Amino acid sequence: MISKKSSVLDLSVERQRKHVFFPWAKQLHAQGFHIIEAKGVHLTLFDGTKVLDFNSAVFNANLGHQHPGMQAAMIAAAQNACVTHPALIHEEKIKLGENLARITPGKPFEGLVKSFFCSGGAEANENAIKMARLVTGRHKIVTRYRSYHGATLAMMGYSGDYRRIPFDGVVNGVIRIPDPYPRGSGQTIDTVRLLEEILEIEGPETVACILLEGVTGANGVFLPPADYWTRIRQICDKYGIILIADEVMSGFGRTGKWFGVDHFGIEPDIMTMAKGLTAGYAPLGAVVVNEKIAQHFENETLWCGLTNYGHPFSCAVANAAIEIYQQENLIDNACKRGLELQALLQTLKNNNPYIAEVRSLGLLAAIDLRKSADDERPYVAYRAQGEEAQKVQALQSALLKSGVYCTVRFGTLILAPPLCITSEELKHGIDIIAAVLQETLGK
Ligand SMILES: Cc1ncc(COP(=O)(O)O)c(C=O)c1O
């Protein structure tokens, strides 16, 4: 018998399917994700199942759901709303520029100093690349293979993620370099030395920027060697190449510091951000640049702008979010809970032969699965089709049914709970994951 809830669920899914696309999906098989309540680190699904949100919505709900401080700030921002104009002078816009100059790397107001606002992460990267091209007069862009920088046409073209493949060729001058993570074979190559060799062949005087994620996110939570960023910084300085850190996923406390690059002690020339900037409560992206780049545009035109540039509502929401990160010590909490998560994951791996590797920094973590307990290598199902795709989907559904929502991509689980999670909630979530892996893979 179909319960009242499930029949209404069917109705909503079908209504939505009729006139609205589901992203990243064959529409016929897209299942949607119907939430009737979200509070703190929990989601309640339509059938009443309460799940731990180990995905922070889409890696953006860093403050958790329905945060009372955010709700109050949004009500106030709506009451003070004014229609935006790109050149509008507005207190919230001014304040957000000041806040970002304070929390980004370098001495406050002496490191990254000036912000350009847009609607999300892909747009932030697009504008950062435009600035790098305008400043250097060069056109080539270096990115890594394991990278995701957004879904606009150009950012698909620059990303390494396999989702770029239908759009290959839309940008020219993209140079993708290998990632500095030994995988499977255990062999390491010095990818920074390789980068220098590639630059010599390409002609460094043609390269505008190197765009790297602060910490590789959607492609598997990979951490580079400790000196990686410093060496990349040195190469950029040597050849006059602009270093852009994409902190869209790794920013705003996700890794236990304000930004991913803060772990590596360097200052990029440009940082891009979105997601945690408003903790998901409003759409906003930002490009924050250093003095050198800001200076360039004093007497040169910044050929960048949008209708919703620095929307006062979104800026007010971002300012409120930054205040809450600080007031509630959430960056510190992410760091402390992150160490607990690391220990829990190590125990999980030690007890489960079908886990090949676990990696984490702060509250951003990955669990690489094996196809079977005897396989040495991680199970990498890029572009999984047919039976393989069904297996991935089945694992995600089993996790959801048992009480954890997280990304399952290729053969990797990616975990990123809200920064306000407690030790108990974290442990409970990992216990659920352990039980589900045992049930689905341990047979
Ligand atoms: C590292 C990184 N950059 C850029 C983006 C694109 O952000 P948006 O979806 O807001 O355009 C994402 C989104 O997941 C991301 O993870």
The ligand as a Gaussian input file, in Angstrom:
#p B3LYP/6-31G(d) Opt

LIG

0 1
 C       36.580000      23.911000      -5.965000
 C       35.326000      24.399000      -6.617000
 N       35.377000      25.451000      -7.445000
 C       34.288000      25.941000      -8.047000
 C       33.053000      25.356000      -7.866000
 C       31.858000      25.908000      -8.572000
 O       31.041000      26.608000      -7.697000
 P       29.536000      26.967000      -8.111000
 O       28.814000      25.677000      -8.229000
 O       29.074000      27.851000      -7.005000
 O       29.609000      27.693000      -9.406000
 C       32.943000      24.254000      -7.015000
 C       31.636000      23.611000      -6.791000
 O       31.518000      22.532000      -6.298000
 C       34.115000      23.757000      -6.383000
 O       34.065000      22.689000      -5.576000

